[in-house]
């Protein structure tokens, strides 16, 4: 598996992929929107209450790279704007990483 050479994607020894994301909740629509301090900036339509933003982020990332939501988990930053998500090794091998490339 070959990952794009971008600051927000890291391959773990297990084959899983860590995605660094900076979230902007309550946006008019959900979309990737450039970089913020080396992380992928994502504008989320969901509000940051009761885990709705985290659930929306997991769903968006899974859809963007073409994997099941069950293979994506928030591993750091559950209540922060800066988050780390892990895509399991099984799903990462077949993911379409080109969908996360953002034009700067």
C-alpha positions as CSV (number, residue, x, y, z in Angstrom):
1,X,0.0,0.0,0.0
2,X,1.3,3.4,-0.9
3,X,0.0,6.5,0.9
4,X,0.2,10.0,-0.7
5,X,3.1,12.0,0.7
6,X,1.0,14.4,2.9
7,X,1.5,15.6,6.5
8,X,-1.8,14.4,7.8
9,X,-1.5,10.6,6.9
10,X,0.8,8.2,8.8
11,X,1.2,4.5,8.3
12,X,1.5,2.5,11.5
13,X,3.6,-0.7,11.8
14,X,0.3,-2.7,11.9
15,X,-0.7,-1.4,8.5
16,X,-3.4,0.9,10.0
17,X,-3.4,4.5,8.9
18,X,-3.7,7.5,11.3
19,X,-5.4,10.6,9.8
20,X,-4.8,14.0,11.6
21,X,-7.8,16.3,11.3
22,X,-8.7,19.8,12.4
23,X,-12.5,20.1,12.6
24,X,-14.6,23.2,12.1
25,X,-18.1,22.3,13.3
26,X,-21.4,23.9,12.3
27,X,-20.3,24.6,8.7
28,X,-22.9,25.0,5.9
29,X,-21.7,21.7,4.4
30,X,-19.2,18.9,5.2
31,X,-16.0,19.1,3.1
32,X,-12.2,19.0,3.3
33,X,-10.9,22.5,3.2
34,X,-7.1,22.7,3.1
35,X,-4.6,22.3,5.9
36,X,-4.3,23.6,9.4
37,X,-0.9,23.1,11.2
38,X,-0.2,20.0,9.2
39,X,-3.6,18.5,9.7
40,X,-6.4,18.1,7.2
41,X,-9.0,20.8,7.9
42,X,-12.5,19.5,7.6
43,X,-15.6,21.6,7.8
44,X,-18.5,19.6,9.3
45,X,-22.2,20.4,9.0
46,X,-22.8,18.7,12.3
47,X,-22.9,20.6,15.7
48,X,-20.3,19.7,18.4
49,X,-22.9,18.2,20.8
50,X,-23.4,14.7,22.1
51,X,-20.8,13.2,19.8
52,X,-22.7,14.2,16.6
53,X,-19.6,15.9,15.1
54,X,-17.4,12.8,15.8
55,X,-20.0,10.5,14.2
56,X,-20.3,12.8,11.2
57,X,-16.6,13.0,10.8
58,X,-16.2,9.2,10.9
59,X,-19.0,8.8,8.4
60,X,-17.5,11.5,6.1
61,X,-13.9,10.0,6.2
62,X,-15.2,6.4,5.6
63,X,-17.2,7.6,2.6
64,X,-14.4,9.8,1.3
65,X,-11.9,6.9,1.2
66,X,-14.4,4.2,0.4
67,X,-14.3,2.0,3.5
68,X,-17.0,0.9,6.0
69,X,-17.6,3.2,9.0
70,X,-16.8,0.3,11.3
71,X,-13.2,0.4,10.2
72,X,-12.8,4.1,11.2
73,X,-12.4,5.2,14.9
74,X,-11.6,8.4,16.7
75,X,-8.5,7.6,18.8
76,X,-7.6,11.0,20.1
77,X,-9.4,14.3,20.6
78,X,-13.0,13.2,21.2
79,X,-13.8,16.7,22.7
80,X,-11.2,18.7,20.8
81,X,-11.1,20.3,17.4
82,X,-7.8,18.5,16.7
83,X,-8.5,14.8,16.2
84,X,-6.7,11.6,15.2
85,X,-8.7,8.9,13.4
86,X,-7.4,5.4,12.7
87,X,-8.5,3.4,9.7
88,X,-7.9,-0.3,10.2
89,X,-5.2,-2.1,8.3
90,X,-7.7,-4.3,6.5
91,X,-9.6,-1.3,5.2
92,X,-6.6,0.9,4.6
93,X,-5.2,-1.5,2.1
94,X,-8.2,-1.0,-0.2
95,X,-8.9,2.7,0.6
96,X,-8.9,5.4,-2.1
97,X,-6.5,7.9,-0.6
98,X,-6.7,10.3,-3.6
99,X,-10.0,11.5,-2.4
100,X,-8.3,13.2,0.6
101,X,-5.9,15.3,-1.5
102,X,-6.8,18.9,-1.1
103,X,-5.8,21.8,-3.3
104,X,-4.0,24.5,-1.3
